[in-house]
């Protein structure tokens, strides 16, 4: 059984942006059960901030247009400047039926002069 406990994204975001996380994780995340995510946003600055982290289902491993579908919003929060912000989310087996074999992470940051250091960890186990 495959076990995963990995830092799947570690990036600095300066300015409003919407980004797809590293593409090499799409087939890995799509073949796991009991997925859990930990999102850490620190070095936060700006006002009126909104951080969203979403999980997209993409059986074709493409992330644009009709090739991906929103599976679940993992985080939708206003990170607080001057402190580390921790968020947790998980997927149940019911969220993954039928299994996709391709899950992409899309994150976005908005607000006035937004900036954040964003890290996303994923944990899970391979399908039996």
N, C-alpha and C positions, 0 to 999 in steps of 0.2 A: 504494500500500500504506500502510495506516495504521500509525503507530508510536506507542507509548505509553510514557512514562516519567513517572509521576505519583505524587505523594503522595496516596494515596487515603483515609488516615485520620490524624488528628493530634488526640489527645485525652488528657485527664487522667482517670484512673480512681481514685476514692477509695472504698474498700470493695469487698466482693465483688460482682461484677456479671457478667452475660452480655449482650452487646450485638451488634446487627447493624450493620455499618459503613454508611456513607452509601449510601442506596438508589440514588442516581443512577449509581453505578458498576456496578450489576447488568448492564444490557444492554451496557455498554462492555466489561467483563471477559469477558462471554460470547461476544464476537465477536473474540477474539484467540487467536492461537496462540503457542506458546513462552512461556508466562507464567512470570515469575520474580517472587519477592517478597522484599523485604528488610524485616525487622521490627526496630525499635529500641525497647528498653524502658530508659528512664533515669529518674532521680529516683525510684528504687525504695525503698520502705520497707515494713516488716512482716516477719513470720516465717512459715515454712512456706508460702511462696508457690508458686503454680502458674499459669503463663500458658499458655493454649491459643489458637491461632488456627486456624480451620477454614474450608475453602472448601465452600460449599453449591451444589449444582446446583438451579436453579429455573427451568424453562422458562416458568412462568407469571408470573415476576417477583415472586412472593409468597414470604415467608420463614417462614411458620408452618405447623404441622400437616403434612398430606400433600403440601403444595405444594413442599417442598424435601427434598433428599436429600444426606447427607454425601458429598462427592466425595473430599476428602483432608484430613488433618490436616497443616497447614503447620508449626505450632510446638506443642510440648508440652514446656515446660521450666520450671525454677525460676530466675527472674531473681535476680541477686545484688544486694543493696542496696549503695549507695555507688559503683556503677560503671555505665557504659553496657553494655547487653547487646545483642548483634547476632545475628540469626538469618537464615538464608537458606533458601528453599524454591523448588522449581520444579515445573511440570507438563509432562509430555511429551505428545506428540500422542496416545499410547495412553490417557492419563488422560482425554482429552476426546472419546473416540469412543463414541457419536455426539456431535457438537457440541450444546451445550445452548442457546446464545444467552442464557443468564442465569446468572451466577455471583455469589454473595453471600459476603461475608466475615463470619464470626461470631467474636468473641473473648470470652474470659472470664478473669477474675482471681479467685483464691481464696486464702485463707490467713487469718492473724490480723492484723488492721488493715492490709490490703494497700493500697498506693497505687503508681501508676506513671504515667509520661508515655509514651504509646504512639504510635509512628508506623509506618505501613505504606506502603511504596512498591511499586508494581507496574510491571513492564516487560513489553512484548510487542509483537507485530506483528499486523496484520490478516490475516484469512484470505485466501489467494490465490484 
